[in-house]
């Protein structure tokens, strides 16, 4: 027995070809509109407006996947704005099935075909006074990655039911929508990243302005700070107190990054303010500690060394809050350390810090942060105090405003890899 395939009438063929042309034109229009805007909100709005009109749906939503929360988040909606408040599990319902299978799913009649959906749909209906009759849900796939779903509810016909042609159409329209949303997300992330980067650069410039500027000899104090990144967790300052006295301070915040740099900005601002009123090394640390203890985050602290060089009396007055012991190098080639120290700032309020006098003649003192001695060569070996001392010996005769940069440049040139802020302040006796 021979079966003959019924021939399509010219009218049917014409209607079918017209539909294909309409769909292709719609896809082309979507791509053109998406290409104009990289704004995520505009893209989402455009996508929903085009899709809901073509599918002829009562409501439509776009849910994107929040990878951190492992949830669907409704970020765009037409005629169901209240869904912005909802987060849904990735494994539940039609949306979960669409993501798992990477296929567009149609539930023709919710009430009859409950096996296709999870109970949360009914729960949502109860909470929102919305009645779901039929569901279309297509995954948004870009570069083989599912980033979310387009979710359409209730066709605007008498029976409110979607048909198979609707499913195929939504599946087709989802592809350009997915790429447009992905591109818009990437553009938004790029803008945010650039904005943050710019703000970080501004913070870095502010920090640099808080550092004292080196002066030509015979000014006895000089400093240098080389941040590991744009912002620094180190700080130094020095000033002429008059009558042959010079004040100085060096600090290092625990940790790295923006959080540490902000704390350092606060500590340095407090230091600059307090040191201009009554410069006493120990009292300065006491006041700084009390202020920082009030607002510091748990687990953070600041090490700091504060001092005064009296060129007339040929002595140093030093007070340390858990800072690296400074190295003192005499002109006869002998190294010594100042090791007295109280606890770091920000740990114990109302701490009493001590001040010590040290004879200081024909010598140089080097105050530094741990980034100097802990810097490592390619073999993982730290420079250490001895390695640092070798550079001090080698370049001691260089003027102080040049010496510190030469020391750090040569440490880096020797193959040491900077991963932390590098800060050195030197005080030369007159």
N, C-alpha and C positions, 0 to 999 in steps of 0.2 A: 504494500500500500504506500502510495506516495502522498506526502503532505506538502502542501504549498503554503509558503509563508504569505500571509495576507499583505498585499501591497498598500503602502501608505498613500493616502490621497494627496494631491498637490497642495490642497489646503492645509493638511496636517504638516506636511514637510515645510511649507512656508511659515507656519506658526512656530514649528520647532526651531528653524533657522533664525527666526526673529528673536526667539528667547535666548538662543546662544549668543547672538550679536548683542542683545541687551546686557547679558551677564558679562561678556567680555568688555563691553563699554563701561560697565559699572566698576569692574576690577581696574581698568585703566584709569578711570576717574579717581578711584581710591588711592592708587599709587601716586597720581599727580598731586592730590591734596596732601598726602602724607609727606611727600618730598618737600613741600613748601615749608612745613613747620616741624621743628625738632623739639617743640615744647610738649612735654608728656601729657599735660592736661588737655591741650588742644587736640593732640593725636587721639587720645581716648574718647573725647567728645565727638570728634569727626567719625571715628570708627563706629561708635554706637549709633549715631544718627543715620549713617549710611546703611548699616546692617538692619536696624529695627524697621526702617522704611521698606527695605527690599524683602525681608523675611515676613513683614507684616505682622510683627509680634506686639503683644500688649505691653511687655516690659523686657528690658535687656540689661545685663550687667557684665562688667569685666572684673574678674577676680585674678589677682596676681599672687604668685607663690612667695611667701616670706620664708626664706630658707632658714633663718635663725629661729623663728618661732615654729616652723613646720606647720604653717597654717595658710589657708586661703584668706586673703584680705580683699574686700570689695573696695576698689579704688575709683570706680566710675559706674554710674547707674542712670538709667532713664526710666522714670515712673516707679522706682523703688528706692528712693533716696535714703530711706531709713536703714538700708542694708550696710551703710557705711559703718555702723556700729558693730557689725558682726564679723567674727573670725571663725572659720570653719576648718575642721580637720581635713588633711590632705587625702585621707583614705576613704572618706565618707561620700555617699551619694553618687549621683551622676557625675559630678565634677571629679570626684576621686577616680571613678572608673574611666573617665575620658583621659585623665592624666596617665593612668596606669597602662591603658591600651593604646594611647596616642591616636585615638579615633574619635570622630564626631558621633555622638550618641543621641538617638531620638527616643523619647518615651512618648508613644502616641497617645496613650490615655493613662494618666497617673492612677486613677481610681481602679482601673482594671489590671494594670500591669505593675503592681507594687514591687515585684521582685527586682525591677531595674533601679529602684531608688531606695535611699536610706530614710529612716524615720525623721531625720531632722527637717526634711521638707515639710512634713505635716506639722512639725513643731514650729517651724517658721510661719507657716500659714496661720496657726493658732495665735502666735504672738503678734502678727502684723495685720491680721484681718484680710489677707490676700489669699485667694483660692487658686491653687495650681491645677490646671487641667492637662497641659501638655508641656514637655520640656525638650529643648534642643541645647546640647552642650558640646562645644568644640574646643579641643586643646589648642593653645597658642604655641606653636612650635617654630623656633628660629634657630638656625644652625644646629639642628638636631637636639635642641634643648627646649623642654617644656617650661615656659615661663608663667603660664596661667591658663585661664579658660574664658571663652565667651559663652554666656549663659542667657538663653532666650526662653521666655515663658508665654504660653497661650497665644495661639494664632488668632488674629481678629477676624474670625469667621463664626458662623452660627455654632458649630460644634467645638470651636476653640482648639482644634487638634492640628498639629503639624503633620505633614506628609513626608514621604521619602525624598521628594524633590527639594523640599526645604532643607533637609539634612545635608544633601549633596551641595546645595548652594552655600550654606553656612560653612561647610568644610572648605569650599573653594575660597570664600571671602576671608577666612581666618588666616590664611597664609600671608597675604600682604599686610594684614593688620598686625600679625605677630612680629614681622620684621620692622614695621614702623614703630611699634611699642618698644622693641628691643633697642632700636637706634635712638629713640627719644630718651629711654632710660640711661643709655650710655652717654648721651649728650648732657643730660642733667647731672650725672655723676661727674663728668668732666668739668662742668661749670662749678660744681660744689668743690671739687678737688682744687681747681685753680683759685677759687675764692679763699679756701682754707690756706693754700700755699701763699697767697698774697698777704693774708693776715699774719701768717707765721713770719714772713719776711719783714713785715712792719714791726712785729715784736722783736725780731733780731736787731733791727736798726735802733729801736728804743733802748735795747740792752746795751748796744755799743756806745750809745750816747751817755750811759750811766758810768762807763769806765773812764778813769782819769787818763788824760793825754800826757804822753811822755814829753819831758822837757830836756833841753840840752844840758850837759854837764856844766857847772858843778852841782846841779840838783841831785840829791843823793838817792832818790827813789825812782824806780822805773818798773813798768809792768807790761805783760803781754797775755792775751787770751785768744786762743784758736779753738772755736767751737767745733765739735765733731760733726754737728749738723748746722742748720741755720740759726737755731737758738741755743743758748748755753745755760748750763746749770751752775757755772762758776761765776765769780764776781771778784773784782778788786777795786780798791780806791786808795788814793793817797792825796795829801794836802800839806801845804805850808801853814803851820800853826803860829808862826812868828817866834821871835826870840831864839832862833836857831833850833826850833823843834819842828818835827815832821810826823804827821799821823798817817797810819796806813792800816788797811784791813784786807784780808783775803778769805773767801768763803766758797764752800762747795755743798750743793744740795744733793741729798740722796736720790738715787734714781736718775732717769733720763726722760727726755721728751718735753711736751708742752707743759704738763703739770709741774715738773721740776723747774722749768724756766720761769713760770709765773710766780712760784714761790721765791725764786731767786730775785725776780724783779721787785717783789715786796720787801725782801730782806735788804736789798741794796738801797732801795728808796728810804727805808727806815734808818739804815746806817748813815746815809748822806745827811739826812735831817738831824739825827741825834748828835752826830760828830761835829756839827757846826755850833752847837750850843755849849757844851762842856765836855771836852775830849778827855775822858779817863778810860783807859783800856778795859779795866774790870767792870766799871759802872756801865759802860757802853754795852758789854755783853749781857749784863743783868737786865737792862732795859729791853734789849733786842729779844732776849729769851722770853720775857714776860709777854711781849707783844705777839711773838710768833706762836707761843703756846696756846693763845686764845683762839686761833683760827686754823692751825695746821691740820692737815689730814692725817689720819692714823697711819703709822708706819713710816712717815716722812720725818726728816730732821735736817739740820744745817750744821756743818762743821765750819768753824771760823777762828781765825787768829787775828787779833787786833794789837797794835803796838804804837809806841811813840819812840822816835829817835831824837835824843837830845844831843846835838852836836857840840854844845858847850861843855856839858858834863861828860861827854864821851860814854854814853850809856843807853841801853835799850830798856823800855818798860813793856813787857809782853804779857798778854792774857789769852789763853786758848780755850776754845770750846770744842774739844775732841778733834782738832785739826791735825793734819800731818805735821810731825815735828820739823821745824825749819832747819836747814843746814847752814852753819856758820863756817866760813872759810877765811882763815887768817892769811896775812901776806907771807907768812913763813911756810905756807903750804899745809897747815894742820886743819882738819875738819872736826867740828863738834856739833852737837844737837841740843836744842831746847826741847825737853820732853815733858815739862809740866803741862797738864791739861785737865779741865773739867769736862762734864758731859756735853754733848752736842746741843745746840739750840733746838727748842721745840719738844724736848722729851720730859723735862721736869720743871714746872713753874717755880718761881721764887728761888732758883738756884743761885748760890753765892759763888762768884768767880774770883779767883785770886790774881794778883798782879805781881810780877817778878822783875827785879832789876838785874841787868846783865852788863858788865863792862864791855865796851865796844870801841876798840881802837885798831886801826890798820886791818880792818876785816870787811867782809861782805856777807850779808845774810840773804839766803834764798828761801822764800816762802812759796810753796807750790801745792797743787792739788794732786790727788792720787793718779790722775791721768798721765802724769809725767813718768812716775816710777813704774807704773803698771803697764805702760805701753809695751807691746810685744813685737818681736821680730818674726819673720816667716816661719821659724821653727817653734814658735810659741813661747820663747824665752823672754821674760820681762826685763826691761832695762834695769830696774832696781836702783837703790840709792847709790851704789858703787858706780854703776854706769853713768848716772846723772853727774856724779862728782867728777868723773873723767872729762866730761864736757865743760864743767865749770873751770877746771884747771886749765884746759886748752884755750879757753876764750876769755879768761879773767881780765886780761889786759885791754880788752875791747871796751870802748865807752858803754855805759850801762844802757843808754837808749837804743843801742844797736846790738848789744851782747845777747839779749834774751831771744831775739828773732834768729840770730845766727845759731844759737844753741838748738832751738826747736827745728830750724831748717835742716841742720846736720843730723839730728836724730831721725827725722823723716827720710832724709837722703840715704841714711845707712840701712834703710829697708824696714824700719819699724812702722807698723800699721796703726794709724790713729782710729780708735773706736770710742774714745772718751774725750771730753773737753781738756785742753792743755792750758794751764795757767801758771805763770811764774811771776813773782814780784821780787826784786832785789833791792836791798838797802845797803848802800856803800858808806862806810865811815869817812868823814872828811879829814 
